Amino acid sequence: MEKHALKRLIRVASAAEPADLLIRNCRIVNVFTHRVKEGDIAICDGVIAGIGRYPDGQRVYDAGGRYALPGLIDSHIHIESSFLTPEQFGRVAVPHGTTTVIADPHEIVNVCGTMGLDYMLRAAERTALDVRYMIPSCVPCTEWEDSGAVVRAEQMRAYARHPGVGGIGEMMDSVGVLSGDDVVLDKLIMASEERIPVDGHAPSLDGSSLMGYLAAGIRTDHECGSIHQMRERLDGGMYVQLRYGSACRELPMLLEGLDEYAARRCLLCSDDRQSVDLLTHGDIDDLLRVCVCCGVDPITAVQMATLNAAECYGLTDRGAIAPHRRADIVLADDLSDFHITAVWIGGELVAEDGRYLLPLTREDPGPVANSMHVADFSPERLRLRLTSDRVHVIDVRPDTVVTGCGIARIDRDENGTLLYHALDDVARISVIERHHHTGKVANALIRGYGIRRGAIALTVGHDSHNILVVGVSEDEMAFAVEQLIDQRGGIVVTLDHTVLECLPLPIAGLMSDCPAEQVRDRLHRVERCAIEQLGVREALDPIVTLCFMSLPVIPELKLTDRGLFDVTHQRFLSIEAEEE
Amino acid sequence: MEKHALKRLIRVASAAEPADLLIRNCRIVNVFTHRVKEGDIAICDGVIAGIGRYPDGQRVYDAGGRYALPGLIDSHIHIESSFLTPEQFGRVAVPHGTTTVIADPHEIVNVCGTMGLDYMLRAAERTALDVRYMIPSCVPCTEWEDSGAVVRAEQMRAYARHPGVGGIGEMMDSVGVLSGDDVVLDKLIMASEERIPVDGHAPSLDGSSLMGYLAAGIRTDHECGSIHQMRERLDGGMYVQLRYGSACRELPMLLEGLDEYAARRCLLCSDDRQSVDLLTHGDIDDLLRVCVCCGVDPITAVQMATLNAAECYGLTDRGAIAPHRRADIVLADDLSDFHITAVWIGGELVAEDGRYLLPLTREDPGPVANSMHVADFSPERLRLRLTSDRVHVIDVRPDTVVTGCGIARIDRDENGTLLYHALDDVARISVIERHHHTGKVANALIRGYGIRRGAIALTVGHDSHNILVVGVSEDEMAFAVEQLIDQRGGIVVTLDHTVLECLPLPIAGLMSDCPAEQVRDRLHRVERCAIEQLGVREALDPIVTLCFMSLPVIPELKLTDRGLFDVTHQRFLSIEAEEE
């Protein structure tokens, strides 16, 4: 801060000079003392100068007695999972009161490397939302697949002091941490040297394994599956992120374990949020509603979404309505519905009555708009010639991304080609490497997905985001892949060599450049079409289910571009099963 | 941390390798969840690797079921006020469980400038106690006196990243802050640029003045005089330091205002602690006892003295017994008496059963050992020739450092010299500049101190620490001053040109180089002698009373080397009072 600015801030605070903006007549929610006080908020150069009673401001906004909350913070999100650009995500999230997100661009960096991070940093400058990126720590995510990039500690270090960077993203490789893998440890040491926090991801770790993970300096976890796990992590000094997004929703269950002590160490996060949820239910405001519904004191809920997150990430300039902090302020009608009527970020009114007020501009995605680098694709590459009737199949289960490692008896023709029978519900699934023209293609079988005809292909496949395609006919699947390559990624649903529906995601094959409403509508049509035209089981989310079919860190059986992977035993498996 | 060290830490945590040290059989106090769990603490390279059950350690310490607490943190202290060197202070404080102090070397820097800070930093390396210095922000303290040094923002900046420095010391000049004084603002901006915290000192500030002070980015206050003030500061986002030292003890009163929310924003501090208190009552362990006596939950008390302080000062490496944090650990018999039986700092056993275990070495004070730079002193310089019988006197009051601005009728001889009458109890007081041979001497009158004969002279006089002398005879006072100069500062009590008792403080005229027990005993003899031989009122602390006679920021009337200062009206006053 320049001296003249500090001087003015002090003068405004001490009522010696009118504020730039005076938000008058608020019920100010204090997250330090949990008191609610009627008063005004005096703002100067985007910073809160003082709270109390002030005579005047150059501009005055009458809050009409509404509650003033600190700007809400999503403590962990992958923006890419909304299929929206940061600009579009901000446009929709900000009117819901979200003013800061701690975002891990894990997906795009796994596709495009640091070019992806560069793009996300540039794009974030075009939204009022303050996006603090955590540098993805697991690129590639595993050694069992081909991602688009390899990012090591020294490349990460180059971003450590970038003003848009808040730390190191979720360390998923707990095996690497515990075994002292050099590549992993270099990243942790870099973070320690640069004094930036490291986010965790520690599903089911406990006892001395959890201790080993904590000893590495990892400080957060958003993967608590039980109150016991939550307490164990809190005991160990971790901040626990209570998650309620489009994919996973442990928040209500974990709130049972929230006491006055845990209330200071828990944060709120979405992890993933799809545009339909964002547009229908809102963002962190929705989590506040869930908290209150579950009986949490509303100011405790707000505190978790503001002060706690700010403290966890060292953002001492926000998280509360107090002097010398950024004027990130949200007005809400009440403390139960949390209907947000106005949002200021850095003192600027950026949303009112659900509308985003800033002009929307679009960052040119540049090189990340062309992420389809597939070698020599032809229908022949999908050819699967089975040498046994007894095969391993990926068993799809509703409501979970965990799959089963099943065994099925199938019919095949004289060439070994699968003969599809609707009753068996065993279909074809393939993964095609798309980043470096390696030409790798892996073919396998999937059971329980329900697809009877046509094909679905997509470029969103955690975490390497190669092309994944399902169908019952190699020809149709190849057509879908070709169409997908033509549209530079996204999702296509085809039938009889015709594209029925599609959602192009030209930015890294992960994000649309369209408005959130269009993305929502097209995705909805894609999903309905998959179910209604192709026969995908109604009980499944047709797209999310496929997005996780390639993720070799989630049990039991997955398909990467290198083949069928048995996650439980950490080894590749042939499709043909041994005879009993 | 080196990679091999991190690798080992993780292996020890996950029980793949024995710890360097295993503290076995503890009741581990968890300041995050407030749970107490029986278990072991595994330590590796001075860092806590894990807590739980561990099979073995290269060394094993059996805690015998005692409570293991995180090392205690004094969040605000002036070590000089103990008259002890950092080495000696550490020797006595550490066995009481204090492992970190946030120390403001305000006194020595006002005498010796940054040379004083250099000495304190060097000396702190010779104690196990981790001393984090706050760079004094007010040197000189006021413009109404001559201190030994002037330290501006740019000199302070040179220390901002020193590993022994934690931020900027208490900003006492609230008037300068609120008026936007350039010299003051430069320091605040420097702190903001260097991202280091600024401590506060805001007695009685409220309303928009408090807002102005907070807007400047100042984050702590240890001067709360009421629960109302405490709440106002907590509301504003300040950390409140609950004080219980040798001089001021608001802790029990303020604990009435401690609720579950304030419990996260309050810290414990002593501000000043004399050796007699340190040796008799202890250090922060004593504050824990006071808290528990006042009905505070013992783990909340521990949390205030550990985690809260660590969070406030950004010391993420300590404040809790948790993996990846420094092994600063204290064993206590129980959670009521907090009798400390063992202390580890950075994994090293540094105290046991009240004994400090490390060899005691002494930092050479070098240039700060010679701080007496008095020009042309002679008895004549103390000559006071009164031109009126009606005079202003400094009225001493018991139990407070606030003085009255009194008016007295005195007797004087034909030369205008005061004729002392025991019944009036008006004595002589003088301040002699001692830093830069300026030759400045100011003479005045003091009432209610009780001195009847002899003289007391000392070099500890907040905050400029010039020589202060009281007595009833100019000759005797001059003798005392000469003796004080000869002993290079400290305290002398003389009678009939004989030194009755003395406490030499050769280090900057502020600190002894003797053990704490000797300092305590000599100070005790000085005090008794002042009362018993010289007649100083029993109700007063004879030395502390004098130490604050020169401090021109405490009302109402004080004497600096420039003259009698009316603090209330911020102006110098002649001794002669106007006739009514």
Boltz contact constraints between the chains, C-beta under 6 A:
constraints:
  - contact:
      token1: [A, 1]
      token2: [B, 192]
      max_distance: 6.0
  - contact:
      token1: [A, 3]
      token2: [B, 185]
      max_distance: 6.0
  - contact:
      token1: [A, 3]
      token2: [B, 189]
      max_distance: 6.0
  - contact:
      token1: [A, 6]
      token2: [B, 185]
      max_distance: 6.0
  - contact:
      token1: [A, 7]
      token2: [B, 180]
      max_distance: 6.0
  - contact:
      token1: [A, 9]
      token2: [B, 215]
      max_distance: 6.0
  - contact:
      token1: [A, 10]
      token2: [B, 180]
      max_distance: 6.0
  - contact:
      token1: [A, 10]
      token2: [B, 212]
      max_distance: 6.0
  - contact:
      token1: [A, 10]
      token2: [B, 215]
      max_distance: 6.0
  - contact:
      token1: [A, 10]
      token2: [B, 216]
      max_distance: 6.0
  - contact:
      token1: [A, 13]
      token2: [B, 211]
      max_distance: 6.0
  - contact:
      token1: [A, 13]
      token2: [B, 212]
      max_distance: 6.0
  - contact:
      token1: [A, 13]
      token2: [B, 215]
      max_distance: 6.0
  - contact:
      token1: [A, 14]
      token2: [B, 178]
      max_distance: 6.0
  - contact:
      token1: [A, 14]
      token2: [B, 208]
      max_distance: 6.0
  - contact:
      token1: [A, 14]
      token2: [B, 209]
      max_distance: 6.0
  - contact:
      token1: [A, 14]
      token2: [B, 212]
      max_distance: 6.0
  - contact:
      token1: [A, 15]
      token2: [B, 208]
      max_distance: 6.0
  - contact:
      token1: [A, 30]
      token2: [B, 235]
      max_distance: 6.0
  - contact:
      token1: [A, 32]
      token2: [B, 234]
      max_distance: 6.0
  - contact:
      token1: [A, 32]
      token2: [B, 237]
      max_distance: 6.0
  - contact:
      token1: [A, 32]
      token2: [B, 265]
      max_distance: 6.0
  - contact:
      token1: [A, 33]
      token2: [B, 234]
      max_distance: 6.0
  - contact:
      token1: [A, 33]
      token2: [B, 235]
      max_distance: 6.0
  - contact:
      token1: [A, 33]
      token2: [B, 261]
      max_distance: 6.0
  - contact:
      token1: [A, 34]
      token2: [B, 261]
      max_distance: 6.0
  - contact:
      token1: [A, 49]
      token2: [B, 215]
      max_distance: 6.0
  - contact:
      token1: [A, 50]
      token2: [B, 211]
      max_distance: 6.0
  - contact:
      token1: [A, 178]
      token2: [B, 14]
      max_distance: 6.0
  - contact:
      token1: [A, 180]
      token2: [B, 7]
      max_distance: 6.0
  - contact:
      token1: [A, 180]
      token2: [B, 10]
      max_distance: 6.0
  - contact:
      token1: [A, 185]
      token2: [B, 3]
      max_distance: 6.0
  - contact:
      token1: [A, 185]
      token2: [B, 6]
      max_distance: 6.0
  - contact:
      token1: [A, 189]
      token2: [B, 3]
      max_distance: 6.0
  - contact:
      token1: [A, 192]
      token2: [B, 1]
      max_distance: 6.0
  - contact:
      token1: [A, 208]
      token2: [B, 14]
      max_distance: 6.0
  - contact:
      token1: [A, 208]
      token2: [B, 15]
      max_distance: 6.0
  - contact:
      token1: [A, 209]
      token2: [B, 14]
      max_distance: 6.0
  - contact:
      token1: [A, 211]
      token2: [B, 13]
      max_distance: 6.0
  - contact:
      token1: [A, 211]
      token2: [B, 50]
      max_distance: 6.0
  - contact:
      token1: [A, 211]
      token2: [B, 323]
      max_distance: 6.0
  - contact:
      token1: [A, 212]
      token2: [B, 10]
      max_distance: 6.0
  - contact:
      token1: [A, 212]
      token2: [B, 13]
      max_distance: 6.0
  - contact:
      token1: [A, 212]
      token2: [B, 14]
      max_distance: 6.0
  - contact:
      token1: [A, 214]
      token2: [B, 323]
      max_distance: 6.0
  - contact:
      token1: [A, 215]
      token2: [B, 9]
      max_distance: 6.0
  - contact:
      token1: [A, 215]
      token2: [B, 10]
      max_distance: 6.0
  - contact:
      token1: [A, 215]
      token2: [B, 13]
      max_distance: 6.0
  - contact:
      token1: [A, 215]
      token2: [B, 49]
      max_distance: 6.0
  - contact:
      token1: [A, 215]
      token2: [B, 323]
      max_distance: 6.0
  - contact:
      token1: [A, 215]
      token2: [B, 324]
      max_distance: 6.0
  - contact:
      token1: [A, 216]
      token2: [B, 10]
      max_distance: 6.0
  - contact:
      token1: [A, 217]
      token2: [B, 324]
      max_distance: 6.0
  - contact:
      token1: [A, 234]
      token2: [B, 32]
      max_distance: 6.0
  - contact:
      token1: [A, 234]
      token2: [B, 33]
      max_distance: 6.0
  - contact:
      token1: [A, 235]
      token2: [B, 30]
      max_distance: 6.0
  - contact:
      token1: [A, 235]
      token2: [B, 33]
      max_distance: 6.0
  - contact:
      token1: [A, 236]
      token2: [B, 322]
      max_distance: 6.0
  - contact:
      token1: [A, 236]
      token2: [B, 323]
      max_distance: 6.0
  - contact:
      token1: [A, 237]
      token2: [B, 32]
      max_distance: 6.0
  - contact:
      token1: [A, 237]
      token2: [B, 320]
      max_distance: 6.0
  - contact:
      token1: [A, 237]
      token2: [B, 322]
      max_distance: 6.0
  - contact:
      token1: [A, 260]
      token2: [B, 260]
      max_distance: 6.0
  - contact:
      token1: [A, 261]
      token2: [B, 33]
      max_distance: 6.0
  - contact:
      token1: [A, 261]
      token2: [B, 34]
      max_distance: 6.0
  - contact:
      token1: [A, 264]
      token2: [B, 264]
      max_distance: 6.0
  - contact:
      token1: [A, 265]
      token2: [B, 32]
      max_distance: 6.0
  - contact:
      token1: [A, 320]
      token2: [B, 237]
      max_distance: 6.0
  - contact:
      token1: [A, 322]
      token2: [B, 236]
      max_distance: 6.0
  - contact:
      token1: [A, 322]
      token2: [B, 237]
      max_distance: 6.0
  - contact:
      token1: [A, 323]
      token2: [B, 211]
      max_distance: 6.0
  - contact:
      token1: [A, 323]
      token2: [B, 214]
      max_distance: 6.0
  - contact:
      token1: [A, 323]
      token2: [B, 215]
      max_distance: 6.0
  - contact:
      token1: [A, 323]
      token2: [B, 236]
      max_distance: 6.0
  - contact:
      token1: [A, 324]
      token2: [B, 215]
      max_distance: 6.0
  - contact:
      token1: [A, 324]
      token2: [B, 217]
      max_distance: 6.0
